[in-house]
Amino acid sequence: MKPKQIEQLKPGNKLAKPLFDQKGNLLLHQQTVLNEHLIERLKKYEIDQVYVTSPTIDSPLNLITKSKKEKWGKELKKSFYILDDTNFVEQTYVIEAAAQDLKKIVCEIHKLVYSNSDIVSLISDVVEFDDYLYHHSLNVATYSLAIARELNFSQASLEDLGLAALLHDIGKMKVPEDIVFKSGRLTEQEFQEIQKHTYLGYEIVKQIPNIPQSVLRTIYEHHERLDGSGYPQKLAGNQIHPFAKIIAVADVFDAITTERVYKDKQLPHEALEVLYAGSGTLFEPKFIELFRNNVAVYPNGMRVTLSDGRKGVIKRQNKDLSDRPVVEISSNKHESYELNLAKHFNIVVTAIQS
């Protein structure tokens, strides 16, 4: 813990150590909360610096608040059900209204992502059975737009990317739930059923008037892989739409790191390792790098346990190394120090504390 210069003190700072004058007389007790009057008194005593406690962070800093995500989730659910309901096929105005609601969500996410100069932070809570599709869709849209921040896409292209990301898994509404949410390994027949969601999603979304072809292609192609091992068409390389390549990265990361009622989540850096293992063969390397550069896989304020047993709080991010943040370690009740994981590659996060 480093001392703080008197000029840097602000009302509300709390003393981490008792303060004495030059003769050894106690001036202020440890844990004293400073105000303007006390700071002025310290200046009169010609005290140059003091130790103050580091500010505590009660909860991780999240780009999208829980209330906003819940609101969008409800709107998304309503729109999905309208698009999936065959009773509305002939009611074009209802379908158009549902699509407009989705576009509004995309615009709000885009505004949040692009107005924030810092890398994007998302925190996934345990997602219940009925809500996973909608929360996952919101996360994938946010991650996809974060990846695209450095790609110089037009506003229209960004909106199409965001819309495709929101709708990429809508076809799963037509796949039996016992297959979609099965906790064990899928049988060959079940896997063939789950693969149909790309085509089913395409069929649902194509009914939206004037829907861009880029959105339809992306929904159909987001499970294609660079080496041709994906589905449903076994496309490879440049045959795959760029939006589908972006969403593939966002989709896999979120699926791995989201905890569900039947599946434990993996740590964010483990999800990145999965992506890097498939870099160049399954996933576009450029988009993995952009994801790593623009998404805080360990957001500021998150409490973590490290591989050497130390515990701390994520203090700040390292640009281009979002999986190697700076961690504030508390050595005892009143002192702390920073550990930059970008300089200690032998140390990794092993657990996220609730």
C-alpha positions as CSV (number, residue, x, y, z in Angstrom):
1,M,0.0,0.0,0.0
2,K,1.4,3.4,-1.1
3,P,1.0,6.6,0.9
4,K,-1.2,9.3,-0.5
5,Q,0.0,12.9,-0.9
6,I,-2.0,15.4,1.2
7,E,-3.0,17.3,-2.1
8,Q,-4.6,14.0,-3.3
9,L,-6.9,13.5,-0.3
10,K,-10.6,13.9,-0.7
11,P,-13.4,14.0,1.8
12,G,-14.5,10.5,2.5
13,N,-11.0,9.0,2.4
14,K,-10.4,6.7,5.5
15,L,-7.1,6.5,7.3
16,A,-5.5,3.0,7.1
17,K,-3.0,3.8,9.9
18,P,-3.1,6.1,13.0
19,L,-1.5,9.5,12.3
20,F,1.1,11.1,14.6
21,D,2.7,14.5,14.6
22,Q,6.5,15.0,14.6
23,K,6.6,14.7,18.4
24,G,4.8,11.4,18.4
25,N,1.4,12.8,19.6
26,L,-1.6,11.0,18.2
27,L,-3.5,13.3,15.8
28,L,-6.1,10.9,14.3
29,H,-7.0,7.4,14.9
30,Q,-6.9,4.6,12.3
31,Q,-10.2,4.4,10.3
32,T,-10.9,8.1,10.8
33,V,-13.0,9.3,7.8
34,L,-11.5,12.6,6.5
35,N,-13.5,15.7,5.8
36,E,-12.5,19.1,4.4
37,H,-11.8,20.4,7.9
38,L,-9.5,17.6,8.9
39,I,-7.6,17.7,5.6
40,E,-6.9,21.4,6.2
41,R,-5.7,20.6,9.7
42,L,-3.3,18.1,8.3
43,K,-1.9,20.7,6.0
44,K,-1.3,23.1,8.9
45,Y,0.6,20.4,10.7
46,E,2.8,20.2,7.6
47,I,2.1,16.5,7.1
48,D,3.0,15.5,3.6
49,Q,1.4,12.1,3.1
50,V,-0.9,9.6,4.9
51,Y,-2.1,6.0,4.3
52,V,-5.7,5.6,3.3
53,T,-7.7,2.5,2.7
54,S,-8.3,1.5,-0.9
55,P,-11.9,2.1,-2.0
56,T,-14.0,-1.0,-1.8
57,I,-16.1,-2.2,-4.7
58,D,-19.3,-3.8,-3.6
59,S,-20.1,-5.5,-6.9
60,P,-18.6,-5.9,-10.3
61,L,-19.1,-3.1,-12.8
62,N,-21.5,-4.3,-15.5
63,L,-22.2,-2.6,-18.8
64,I,-25.8,-3.8,-18.7
65,T,-27.6,-3.5,-15.4
66,K,-29.7,-6.4,-14.1
67,S,-32.9,-4.4,-14.4
68,K,-32.2,-3.4,-17.9
69,K,-31.3,-7.0,-18.9
70,E,-34.6,-8.2,-17.3
71,K,-36.5,-5.5,-19.2
72,W,-34.9,-6.4,-22.5
73,G,-35.3,-10.1,-21.8
74,K,-39.1,-9.6,-21.4
75,E,-39.3,-7.6,-24.6
76,L,-37.2,-10.2,-26.5
77,K,-39.4,-13.0,-25.2
78,K,-42.5,-11.2,-26.4
79,S,-41.0,-10.5,-29.9
80,F,-39.7,-14.1,-30.2
81,Y,-43.2,-15.5,-29.4
82,I,-44.9,-13.2,-32.0
83,L,-42.4,-14.2,-34.7
84,D,-42.7,-17.9,-33.8
85,D,-46.6,-17.8,-33.7
86,T,-48.0,-19.0,-37.0
87,N,-51.2,-17.1,-36.2
88,F,-49.4,-13.9,-37.0
89,V,-48.0,-14.9,-40.4
90,E,-50.7,-12.9,-42.3
91,Q,-50.6,-10.0,-39.9
92,T,-47.6,-8.1,-41.3
93,Y,-48.1,-5.1,-39.1
94,V,-47.7,-7.3,-35.9
95,I,-44.5,-8.9,-37.2
96,E,-43.1,-5.5,-38.2
97,A,-43.8,-4.1,-34.8
98,A,-42.0,-7.1,-33.2
99,A,-39.0,-6.5,-35.4
100,Q,-39.0,-2.8,-34.6
101,D,-38.9,-3.7,-30.9
102,L,-35.9,-5.9,-31.5
103,K,-34.1,-3.1,-33.5
104,K,-34.7,-0.7,-30.6
105,I,-32.9,-3.1,-28.2
106,V,-30.0,-3.4,-30.7
107,C,-29.8,0.4,-30.9
108,E,-29.7,0.6,-27.1
109,I,-27.0,-2.0,-26.8
110,H,-25.0,-0.3,-29.6
111,K,-25.2,3.0,-27.8
112,L,-24.0,1.5,-24.5
113,V,-21.1,-0.4,-26.2
114,Y,-19.9,2.6,-28.3
115,S,-20.4,5.3,-25.7
116,N,-18.1,3.4,-23.3
117,S,-14.4,3.8,-24.1
118,D,-13.5,1.0,-21.7
119,I,-13.7,-2.7,-22.7
120,V,-17.1,-4.2,-22.3
121,S,-18.1,-5.9,-19.0
122,L,-20.9,-8.5,-18.8
123,I,-21.6,-10.7,-15.9
124,S,-23.8,-13.8,-16.3
125,D,-25.9,-14.8,-13.3
126,V,-27.4,-18.3,-13.0
127,V,-29.9,-18.4,-15.8
128,E,-33.2,-20.3,-15.3
129,F,-34.5,-22.8,-17.8
130,D,-37.1,-20.6,-19.4
131,D,-34.9,-17.5,-19.7
132,Y,-31.6,-18.8,-21.0
133,L,-32.4,-18.2,-24.7
134,Y,-33.2,-14.5,-24.1
135,H,-30.3,-13.8,-21.8
136,H,-27.9,-15.6,-24.1
137,S,-29.2,-13.7,-27.1
138,L,-28.6,-10.4,-25.4
139,N,-25.1,-11.4,-24.3
140,V,-24.2,-12.6,-27.8
141,A,-25.5,-9.3,-29.3
142,T,-23.5,-7.3,-26.8
143,Y,-20.3,-9.3,-27.4
144,S,-20.7,-9.2,-31.2
145,L,-21.1,-5.4,-31.2
146,A,-18.0,-5.1,-28.9
147,I,-16.0,-7.2,-31.4
148,A,-17.1,-4.9,-34.2
149,R,-16.0,-1.7,-32.5
150,E,-12.7,-1.7,-34.4
151,L,-14.0,-3.0,-37.7
152,N,-15.3,0.3,-39.2
153,F,-18.7,-1.1,-40.0
154,S,-21.4,1.3,-41.2
155,Q,-24.2,2.1,-38.8
156,A,-26.5,0.0,-40.9
157,S,-24.2,-3.0,-40.8
158,L,-23.8,-2.7,-37.1
159,E,-27.6,-2.7,-36.7
160,D,-27.8,-5.8,-38.9
161,L,-25.1,-7.6,-37.0
162,G,-26.9,-6.8,-33.7
163,L,-30.2,-8.0,-35.0
164,A,-28.7,-11.2,-36.4
165,A,-27.1,-11.8,-33.0
166,L,-30.3,-11.3,-31.1
167,L,-32.1,-13.7,-33.5
168,H,-29.3,-16.3,-34.1
169,D,-30.9,-18.9,-31.8
170,I,-34.6,-18.2,-32.3
171,G,-35.0,-21.5,-34.2
172,K,-34.4,-23.3,-30.9
173,M,-38.0,-22.4,-30.0
174,K,-39.1,-25.1,-32.4
175,V,-36.7,-27.8,-31.1
176,P,-38.0,-29.9,-28.2
177,E,-36.9,-28.5,-24.9
178,D,-35.8,-31.8,-23.5
179,I,-33.1,-31.8,-26.3
180,V,-32.2,-28.1,-26.1
181,F,-31.7,-28.3,-22.3
182,K,-30.4,-31.8,-22.0
183,S,-27.6,-32.0,-19.4
184,G,-26.0,-35.1,-20.8
185,R,-24.4,-36.0,-24.1
186,L,-26.8,-35.8,-27.1
187,T,-27.4,-38.9,-29.1
188,E,-26.7,-38.7,-32.8
189,Q,-30.4,-38.3,-33.5
190,E,-30.8,-35.5,-30.9
191,F,-27.8,-33.7,-32.3
192,Q,-29.4,-33.8,-35.8
193,E,-32.5,-32.3,-34.2
194,I,-30.5,-29.5,-32.5
195,Q,-28.8,-28.7,-35.8
196,K,-32.1,-27.9,-37.4
197,H,-32.4,-24.7,-35.3
198,T,-30.3,-22.8,-37.9
199,Y,-32.7,-23.6,-40.7
200,L,-35.8,-23.2,-38.5
201,G,-34.5,-19.8,-37.3
202,Y,-34.0,-18.8,-41.0
203,E,-37.6,-19.8,-41.7
204,I,-39.0,-17.8,-38.8
205,V,-37.0,-14.6,-39.5
206,K,-37.5,-14.5,-43.3
207,Q,-41.2,-13.6,-42.7
208,I,-40.1,-10.1,-41.4
209,P,-40.7,-7.6,-44.2
210,N,-37.5,-6.2,-45.8
211,I,-35.2,-8.3,-43.5
212,P,-31.6,-7.9,-44.8
213,Q,-30.1,-11.0,-46.5
214,S,-27.0,-10.6,-44.2
215,V,-29.3,-11.2,-41.2
216,L,-30.8,-14.3,-42.7
217,R,-27.5,-15.7,-43.8
218,T,-26.0,-15.1,-40.4
219,I,-28.8,-16.9,-38.6
220,Y,-28.3,-19.9,-41.0
221,E,-24.5,-19.9,-40.9
222,H,-23.5,-19.1,-37.3
223,H,-22.6,-22.7,-36.7
224,E,-20.4,-23.0,-39.8
225,R,-16.6,-23.3,-39.1
226,L,-13.6,-22.2,-41.1
227,D,-12.4,-25.7,-41.8
228,G,-15.8,-26.8,-43.2
229,S,-16.6,-29.0,-40.1
230,G,-19.7,-26.9,-39.1
231,Y,-23.3,-27.1,-40.0
232,P,-25.7,-27.0,-41.8
233,Q,-24.0,-26.5,-45.2
234,K,-20.4,-27.3,-44.2
235,L,-19.2,-24.0,-45.6
236,A,-15.6,-23.0,-45.2
237,G,-13.4,-19.9,-45.1
238,N,-14.7,-17.0,-47.1
239,Q,-17.9,-18.8,-47.9
240,I,-19.1,-17.9,-44.4
241,H,-20.6,-14.5,-43.8
242,P,-18.4,-12.3,-41.6
243,F,-21.3,-11.6,-39.2
244,A,-21.6,-15.4,-38.7
245,K,-17.9,-15.6,-37.9
246,I,-18.2,-12.9,-35.3
247,I,-21.3,-14.4,-33.7
248,A,-19.6,-17.8,-33.6
249,V,-17.0,-16.4,-31.2
250,A,-19.5,-14.6,-29.0
251,D,-21.9,-17.5,-29.0
252,V,-19.3,-20.1,-27.9
253,F,-17.8,-17.8,-25.2
254,D,-21.1,-17.0,-23.6
255,A,-22.3,-20.6,-23.7
256,I,-19.2,-21.8,-21.9
257,T,-19.2,-19.1,-19.3
258,T,-22.9,-18.9,-18.4
259,E,-24.0,-21.0,-15.4
260,R,-27.2,-22.8,-15.9
261,V,-29.4,-24.8,-13.4
262,Y,-28.0,-28.0,-14.9
263,K,-24.5,-27.0,-15.9
264,D,-21.6,-25.3,-14.1
265,K,-19.9,-22.5,-16.0
266,Q,-16.3,-22.5,-16.9
267,L,-13.9,-19.7,-16.1
268,P,-13.6,-16.9,-18.7
269,H,-9.9,-17.6,-19.4
270,E,-10.8,-21.3,-20.0
271,A,-13.4,-20.2,-22.5
272,L,-10.8,-18.1,-24.3
273,E,-8.5,-21.1,-24.4
274,V,-11.3,-23.1,-26.1
275,L,-11.5,-20.3,-28.7
276,Y,-7.8,-20.0,-29.2
277,A,-7.6,-23.8,-29.6
278,G,-9.9,-23.4,-32.6
279,S,-8.2,-20.3,-33.9
280,G,-7.7,-20.6,-37.6
281,T,-9.4,-23.9,-37.9
282,L,-12.8,-23.3,-36.4
283,F,-12.9,-19.5,-35.6
284,E,-11.6,-16.4,-37.3
285,P,-8.3,-15.4,-35.4
286,K,-8.9,-11.7,-36.0
287,F,-12.3,-11.9,-34.2
288,I,-10.9,-13.8,-31.3
289,E,-8.3,-11.1,-30.8
290,L,-10.9,-8.3,-31.1
291,F,-13.0,-10.1,-28.5
292,R,-10.1,-10.3,-26.1
293,N,-9.2,-6.7,-26.7
294,N,-12.7,-5.3,-26.2
295,V,-14.4,-7.6,-23.6
296,A,-13.4,-7.6,-20.0
297,V,-13.6,-11.4,-19.3
298,Y,-12.9,-10.5,-15.6
299,P,-14.7,-7.2,-15.0
300,N,-13.5,-4.6,-12.5
301,G,-14.9,-5.3,-9.1
302,M,-15.1,-9.1,-9.5
303,R,-13.8,-11.0,-6.5
304,V,-11.5,-13.8,-7.5
305,T,-9.2,-16.5,-6.1
306,L,-5.8,-17.0,-7.7
307,S,-3.9,-20.2,-8.4
308,D,-1.5,-19.5,-5.5
309,G,-4.3,-19.2,-3.0
310,R,-4.4,-15.4,-2.8
311,K,-7.7,-13.6,-3.0
312,G,-8.5,-10.2,-4.3
313,V,-10.6,-7.9,-6.4
314,I,-10.2,-7.0,-10.1
315,K,-8.9,-3.5,-10.0
316,R,-8.4,-2.5,-13.6
317,Q,-7.9,-4.0,-17.1
318,N,-4.9,-4.5,-19.3
319,K,-5.7,-3.4,-22.8
320,D,-5.2,-6.3,-25.3
321,L,-4.9,-8.8,-22.3
322,S,-8.4,-8.8,-20.8
323,D,-7.9,-12.2,-19.3
324,R,-4.8,-10.9,-17.4
325,P,-6.2,-8.0,-15.3
326,V,-4.7,-6.2,-12.3
327,V,-5.8,-7.7,-9.0
328,E,-5.9,-5.8,-5.7
329,I,-4.7,-8.3,-3.0
330,S,-5.6,-7.7,0.6
331,S,-2.6,-8.8,2.7
332,N,-4.4,-8.1,6.0
333,K,-7.3,-6.1,7.3
334,H,-5.9,-2.7,6.4
335,E,-3.2,-3.1,3.8
336,S,-3.4,-4.2,0.2
337,Y,-1.2,-4.2,-2.9
338,E,-1.7,-4.7,-6.7
339,L,-0.7,-7.8,-8.6
340,N,-0.6,-7.4,-12.4
341,L,-1.4,-10.8,-13.9
342,A,0.1,-9.6,-17.3
343,K,3.5,-9.7,-15.6
344,H,2.9,-13.0,-13.8
345,F,1.8,-15.6,-16.4
346,N,2.3,-18.4,-13.9
347,I,-0.6,-17.2,-11.9
348,V,-4.2,-17.6,-13.1
349,V,-7.7,-17.1,-11.7
350,T,-9.0,-20.4,-10.4
351,A,-12.4,-19.3,-8.9
352,I,-14.8,-16.4,-9.0
353,Q,-16.2,-15.5,-5.5
354,S,-19.9,-14.9,-5.2
